[in-house]
Amino acid sequence: MSRTTAIRKIPITKPYLGPEEREAVLKPLDTGWLVQGPYVAEFERKFAEFTGARSAVATTSCTTALHMAADALGVSPGAEVIVPAFTWVSTANIIESLGGRAVFCDVDIRTYNIDVSRVADLITDRTVGILPVHLFGLCADMDPILELARARGLWVLEDSACGFGAWYHGKHSGTIGDAGCFSFHPRKSITTGEGGMVITTRPELEAVLRSLRDHGASRTDLQRHNAKGGFLLADYDRLGYNYRMTDLQGALGSAQMDRASFVLRARAEGARRYDQLLAAVDWLARPVTPQGYVHGYQAYVTLFRPEEPTLASYERLHERRNRVMQDLEERGIATRQGTHAPIALGYYTKKYGIKAETYPNALVADRLTLTLPLYVDLSADDQEYVVNELKAAFARSA
Ligand SMILES: Cc1ncc(COP(=O)(O)O)c(C=O)c1O
């Protein structure tokens, strides 16, 4: 009789959910108030407190958060906004959806974030804003971006989808520019299923954001409900959206906030363990954390580089990286490319005739990043197993 050993299954991530979250999502069912009610407000309060923001505005996703924040900051038809060339596509899409133009800037291959030395050359008289991304939990270099923006009269919107727990010289991501947006998708450190948040340093923007997420209403359903004259609808004096978070998500987010510090510590510990296990592996570039930054480790993203990636070598290296990833998949270990480069995606290449090679670092990052599993319940033994299998898969891929 043949005996098979069960293969160890290691997913790329796993949300940290327990009885606290289970209990929390049931609470709105008792109150009967299911949308943008007291639990959303509680989540917003805890989020603002954690990040040091004045206040926070919950939405349905980071994409919708970015959409209404860019709308509030102003993107007139034809206006240009500078975005990194390696980021999730919605960073650029929301600008295009508002009738603007996403102008791509190559990234720094060490940090995967916007290459600040290239931004100034992309500014034209149509530029209205800069949209840096804090990719994988590492802040973009915000000081030179802010300096440039102030000098040229531009707004700065931070895409902090991955930036929860990411700090830049003592400031939490999202609190540095005019506004910052977060994601609570299950691939992020804390989750509400789908969900997002906007924080802003400009007090006058907050009311606009609260109105925009609620069809442009002058007051919320809850305010109407609690006030006399609630039988009358609000006024709707701006073009808004329905980007309201449900109270089930709010309650879940609030429970996740209570464990956020623990989750972030556990992720940072996992990242440190990978750093040690991979210290002698010279064909992978590990994540970097420049002086004065705290990495939030939304993901542990490495760069596959058995040799210097160039425009001549990256496709060959890409094929080899994929063989390694497939080999790991067959052994039950999930890996992923970091994210993608919109400059290589159909909508943008067709609309603007972009040659992806114009953005060599974004292209290399798109083709050669390799994300390792990272989540609270990932044990030290699991991590050793991942790294041993990774080394063996690399040896087999030659
Ligand atoms: C950099 C970046 N921006 C925006 C988003 C969109 O977030 P959401 O899925 O919450 O809309 C993501 C999602 O992964 C992201 O990584």
The ligand as a MOL file (V3000), in Angstrom:
LIG
                    3D

  0  0  0     0  0            999 V3000
M  V30 BEGIN CTAB
M  V30 COUNTS 16 16 0 0 0
M  V30 BEGIN ATOM
M  V30 1 C -1.2460 50.5700 -4.4740 0
M  V30 2 C -2.7010 50.2220 -4.4920 0
M  V30 3 N -3.6050 51.1840 -4.7510 0
M  V30 4 C -4.9300 50.9210 -4.7610 0
M  V30 5 C -5.4040 49.6520 -4.5060 0
M  V30 6 C -6.8680 49.3890 -4.5440 0
M  V30 7 O -7.3770 49.0110 -3.2940 0
M  V30 8 P -8.8450 48.4220 -3.1780 0
M  V30 9 O -8.7710 46.9750 -3.5900 0
M  V30 10 O -9.2080 48.5760 -1.7340 0
M  V30 11 O -9.7140 49.2110 -4.0720 0
M  V30 12 C -4.5050 48.6080 -4.2410 0
M  V30 13 C -4.9790 47.2640 -3.9820 0
M  V30 14 O -4.2570 46.3420 -3.7640 0
M  V30 15 C -3.1190 48.9030 -4.2230 0
M  V30 16 O -2.2040 47.9560 -3.9940 0
M  V30 END ATOM
M  V30 BEGIN BOND
M  V30 1 1 1 2
M  V30 2 1 2 3
M  V30 3 2 2 15
M  V30 4 2 3 4
M  V30 5 1 4 5
M  V30 6 1 5 6
M  V30 7 2 5 12
M  V30 8 1 6 7
M  V30 9 1 7 8
M  V30 10 2 8 9
M  V30 11 1 8 10
M  V30 12 1 8 11
M  V30 13 1 12 13
M  V30 14 1 12 15
M  V30 15 2 13 14
M  V30 16 1 15 16
M  V30 END BOND
M  V30 END CTAB
M  END
